[in-house]
Amino acid sequence: MKTTILINPKYEELYKWLEEMPAKFSDEGREIYKLRNIIKVMDAPEGLLLNVKRYHKPHFPNSLIYSLGIRKAKGKRAFEHPVLLADAGIDTPEPVAYIEQRTAGILGFSFFVSIHRQNCHTMYEVAGKDDDEYAELMEALGCFTARLHDARILHCDYTPGNILWNKNDDGTFCFSLVDTNRMRFGEVGMHEGCRNMKKMWGSRRLVGIMVRSYARARGFDEDACEKETMALRRTFWKNYKDKDKLPFKIDV
């Protein structure tokens, strides 16, 4: 098995630790997510706290597509995209390394390592809520989304768990994006922008505040933007196969 490491030059001193990390991934660290992929928070040298995401071994035909370089592996995209986001002034956790393991040239497990963000909120907090205290947050998120799209960046998995936020001392909000391997770079029009917001949680009122804020920031018709997003959102959630597993009722 061959292991290849791409490392952020800033963290060259971690090379030895990163080289050994895949072998001890199963036994060390604190697991914070587990489905097909696994995310752990791990302690690294120099007191660094790292977020390590292990991507599952791709199945055929993706195993060939990634191995032959027809499409970049998810972890590699997650390692490269933060540079493009930073250039556009969009915050995301700092990338540390991308690690991939291959057997006979076929991609097996791969890992994306980044600096772990502590004490951040996610947009999951608006689940089932209709409180006025979240209205400012949703309005700010609409402006952030507009800034993202104006920068010709489309996060293709724009969901509550992939948007981190905090409130600054001056009362303003700051946002950061995670799980950035699925992104598209290019012009984002109103219809695509509306489609991008359809998975957002929260009451119709709160989502409406977000969408109208987004429309104002981009110079779109607020009523048309809200109508289109709500229709797309309604269809998405009505067809969502795991909606009965959600801890709240989606207000569509």
N, C-alpha and C positions, 0 to 999 in steps of 0.2 A: 504493500500500500504506500502511495506517495502522498505526502502532505505539503501543500503550498501555502505560504503566508504572504499576504499583502498587508503592509503596516503603514500607518500614519507616521511619517518621520519624527513627529513630536514624541512618539512613544517607543522609539527604537529600543530603549532599555528594557522593555517588556518582552522582547523577542523570545527569550528562553522560556518564560512563563507561558507565553502563547503557544509555543511549540509543544509544551507538556499538557496544556489545558484539555484538548480533546480526549485524552486518555483518562482524565480524572473528572470529566464533566458529569458523568452519571452519579458519582459519589460525593461531590462537593457542591457548595453553593446553596442558595435558597431559591426554590422553585416558585415562580410567580405566575406562570402560565403553562398549561400543558394540553395540547390537542395533537394535531399532526406535528406541529413544531413545539419546541420546549424553550422557555425563556427562564434563565436563572440570573440572580444577582450574585456575583462572586467577588471575593476579596483578592486583590492583586498586590504586588509589591508597591512600596512607597505609599501605602495607605489608600490606594485607589479602589473605588467601588465601581465595578464594571457590570454592564448589562450584556449578557451573552445569550444570543438566540441561536439554537441549533435547528437547522432546516432538515426535514425528513429526507430520506433517500428518494430521489425522484423515480417514478415508475416510467416504464416504456409508454409512449415514445419520448417523453420529456428527458429521460436519462440520456438519450442520444442527442436530442436537440441542445441540451446544456453542455454535454461532453464535447460535442463537435464545434461548439462556439456559434451555432446558428442563432441562439439567443443567450444572453448573459444569464448566469445563475442568479437566483433571487438575492442571495447574500452579497454577491458582488455588486449588484445594482444598489443594494442598501448601503454599501460602503462608499460608492461613488456619488450617489445623488445628494448627500448632505453638502458637498462642495458647491453644487449648482444652487442649492437652496440658500446657502450662506452668501453667495455672490448676489442673490436677489434680495438679501436682507430678511430672509425667512429663517426663524430659529428652529433647530433640531439638535438632539443630543450629538455631541462630538464623536465622529467615528474613530475607532482605534485600530481595528484590523478586520480583514476577511481571511478566513481559513477554509481550505477545501481539502477533502480526502478523495483520492482516486485509486481504483483497483483496475489494472489493465486498461487504464485510460478512461474508465467510466466513473463519472461523478458519484460519490457516495454521500456521506454527511458533509454539510458545509456550515460554517459559523460566521455570524456577524457580531462583532464586539464593539460596544460603544460605552461612553461614560454614562453611568447610571444617574438619572435625575431623581432626587429625593424631594419629598413633601410637595409633589405636584398633584393637582386635581385633574380629573378627566371629565369629559362631557357626559359621562354616565350619570353624573350627579343630578342631571335634569330629568332623569327617568321618572315618569309619573307625576312630575311637578307642574304647578301652574302659579308658583309664587312670584310676587312682584320683585323679590330680591334677585331673581334670575333674569329679569327683563334686561337689565343693563349688560349682563354677561352675554346674552344672546344678541343684543344689538352690536356689541363689540365683536362678537364672532362673525357677524355678517360683514362688518368692515374688514376684518382680517381675511375672510374668504375672498372678498372683492380684491384686496391687495394681492393675494396669492394668484388669482386668475388674471389680474392686470399684468402680473409679472410673467404671464404665459406658462403658468405651472398648474397642472391638474393632478391632484392626489387621487388616484383611481380607487382607493379604499378609504374614502373620507367618512369615517364612522366615529362615534363618540369615544371609543377606546383609543383612537389614534390621534386625538387632539388633547394635548396637555394644556393646562392653564393655571395661572396664579394672578392674584390681585396685588398690584403695587401699592406702596405706601401712599401714593397720591390718589388712589382710588381707581386708577386705570387698570386695564387687564392686559396681560401678555400671554401669547399662545406659542406653542411649540408642536411640531409634527413628528410622529414616530411611525414606524412600519412603512418606510418610504421606498420600498423596492418597486412598488407598482405606481409609476408616475408617467405622465405624458407632458412633453414640453412643446408648446406651440400655442397658437391663438385659441382662446376660450371665449366662445360667444354666449349669448344669454341662454339658449336652449341647453347647451352643454353644462353651463353653470347651474341651471335649475336642476338638471339631472344629477349633478354632483352632490346636491344637498338633500336628496330624497331619503337617505338613511338616518337622518338626524332624529334623536330622541327628544322627548318633551311634549308638552301639550301643543295643540294646533295654534294656540295664541302665541306661545313662546317661539315656536318655529316660524310663525308668521312675522314676528318681530325681527328675527334673524334675516329672513328672506327680504323683507322690505328695506332693512338697513343695507343689505347687499345690493339691492336694486338702486337705491339712492346713490350709493358710493360709485356705482358703475354707469350711472346715467340711464338706466333702463326704466321702463314703465313699471311702477310698483305693483299695481293691480294685476297686470299681465304676468309678471314674474311670480307673484304669490299664487295665482290661479294655476299656473303650469306646474310649479313645484309641488303644490298640495295634491294635484291629480297624480303626479308621478309617485309621490310619497304614499298615497292611498293604495295605489296598485302594488307597489313594492311590499308594503306591510301586509296586505291581504293575501299575498302569495308567498310570504316568508314561511318556509317550512317548519321553523322552530319557534314560531310565535307563541305557542302554548307553553314553552319553557321559560319565557321571559317572566321576571319577578313582578311585572306590572302590566297593565293593559295599555296598549298603544292607542293614543287618541288620534284617529285619522279623520 
